[in-house]
Amino acid sequence: MRPFAYTRAHSVAMAVETVAADPAARFLAGGTELLNLVREGQEAPNRLVDIGALPLTEVRADARRVRIGALAPLVHEHPEIRRRFPVLAEAGGSAASPQVRNMATPGGNLLQRTRCAYYREVRFPCNRRVPGSGCAALSGVHRNNAILGGSEHCIAVHPSDLAVALTALDAVVRTRGPAGERAIPIEELYLLPGDQPHRETALAHGELITAIDVPATAFAARSHYLKVRDRASFAFALVSVAVALELRDGVVHDVRIALGGVAPRPWRARAAEHALRGRRFDDTARAAAGRAATEGATPREHNGFKVPLTERAVLRALSEVDGGR
Ligand SMILES: Cc1cc2nc3c(=O)[nH]c(=O)nc-3n(C[C@H](O)[C@H](O)[C@H](O)COP(=O)(O)OP(=O)(O)OC[C@H]3O[C@@H](n4cnc5c(N)ncnc54)[C@H](O)[C@@H]3O)c2cc1C
């Protein structure tokens, strides 16, 4: 492991300035992801700027929204979030293990790196880790890789459960960077790999996530997260589904469906939403939404199973959210 300097930030401005000044500096929050990457060699920072003491731990709820501080602990256990945004509480509670969840932060969760085995194992070429080196997943074992949104340069999937739920809730990520403050709709935070897989987000170097705003939409309260994985806990999603919907007299007035485990970023299943909007919320409409969820999928040799798995998971998530209230 390469030695690095350690700085404890005493203000948001200091954190931003210190990281922005050094292209090889990184923010350190809970450290549950970054320290593994440093130990294993995927990241080799000069300096870690510890943001753990910054006043970004609050969860503030009012009638219009909830604002979640980037360092807020155990968000999934917060009573307002459990009551008003079930999909978010369920997604947060399904991530990692209790020990990791105790240390991890919402900001760090959104910015964790892919679990693609070829990104994690530094002996293999990976365009995300070393731009231009190639993608070993394309010809390797790609059972866990993307069926949607990938490119000939990268088929890694995005790992965050929170990000999938936040996508279904139209969340907005608030940042402070060298160029000032920004509010970024979460769908614009993540980039598709295209021919530059190493560019994963729209954030500038030194741009700090300060909070996440979740609007109190009519569909947020009737929402649900379903995570399908190889074992019941401490595993990333093979496929996950976040659904949120507003019904009026049994008809779908508005709906969001976001998928995890299938694409390089949380994936809005717009064709599935379209199959539901304006329709009576019955078995026929739910089944149509399930079938539409994988529109545009390009499965490869080992991950074709994700297509029917995704379709069934969407159908099941929609059935469970309906039965739940
Ligand atoms: C064994 C294991 C299993 C896991 N399983 C799951 C799972 O099933 N689902 C899931 O969603 N996650 C899972 N995780 C990931 C875990 O949730 C993340 O490790 C954690 O959320 C990262 O948070 P952190 O605060 O520790 O981030 P750190 O490790 O401190 O940072 C992670 C990255 O985010 C950057 N960063 C952190 N905070 C900010 C900020 N405020 N602004 C800008 N940049 C920032 C850092 O520079 C770094 O690049 C798992 C992790 C482990 C180790």
The ligand as a Gaussian input file, in Angstrom:
#p B3LYP/6-31G(d) Opt

LIG

0 1
 C      -18.572000      -6.375000       2.559000
 C      -19.397000      -5.220000       2.083000
 C      -20.695000      -5.448000       1.611000
 C      -21.462000      -4.388000       1.138000
 N      -22.737000      -4.606000       0.662000
 C      -23.466000      -3.563000       0.194000
 C      -24.777000      -3.743000      -0.333000
 O      -25.314000      -4.847000      -0.347000
 N      -25.441000      -2.649000      -0.797000
 C      -24.897000      -1.398000      -0.784000
 O      -25.541000      -0.449000      -1.209000
 N      -23.655000      -1.205000      -0.321000
 C      -22.948000      -2.248000       0.163000
 N      -21.690000      -2.047000       0.634000
 C      -21.083000      -0.755000       0.454000
 C      -21.205000       0.094000       1.672000
 O      -22.542000       0.507000       1.778000
 C      -20.255000       1.227000       1.399000
 O      -18.986000       0.711000       1.721000
 C      -20.544000       2.436000       2.200000
 O      -21.825000       2.917000       1.995000
 C      -19.558000       3.528000       1.863000
 O      -19.749000       4.548000       2.793000
 P      -18.530000       5.164000       3.570000
 O      -19.054000       6.298000       4.335000
 O      -17.806000       4.112000       4.347000
 O      -17.664000       5.665000       2.332000
 P      -16.085000       5.799000       2.176000
 O      -15.477000       4.460000       2.092000
 O      -15.534000       6.739000       3.185000
 O      -16.034000       6.525000       0.755000
 C      -16.475000       5.887000      -0.418000
 C      -16.232000       6.824000      -1.599000
 O      -17.102000       7.937000      -1.531000
 C      -16.372000       9.158000      -1.465000
 N      -17.141000       9.998000      -0.542000
 C      -17.608000       9.626000       0.676000
 N      -18.399000      10.589000       1.181000
 C      -18.411000      11.591000       0.265000
 C      -19.075000      12.852000       0.207000
 N      -19.884000      13.285000       1.173000
 N      -18.887000      13.626000      -0.892000
 C      -18.088000      13.201000      -1.911000
 N      -17.415000      12.021000      -1.892000
 C      -17.607000      11.220000      -0.816000
 C      -14.987000       8.766000      -0.987000
 O      -13.996000       9.684000      -1.426000
 C      -14.833000       7.406000      -1.619000
 O      -14.446000       7.550000      -2.969000
 C      -20.917000      -3.088000       1.142000
 C      -19.621000      -2.860000       1.648000
 C      -18.876000      -3.904000       2.123000
 C      -17.501000      -3.620000       2.648000

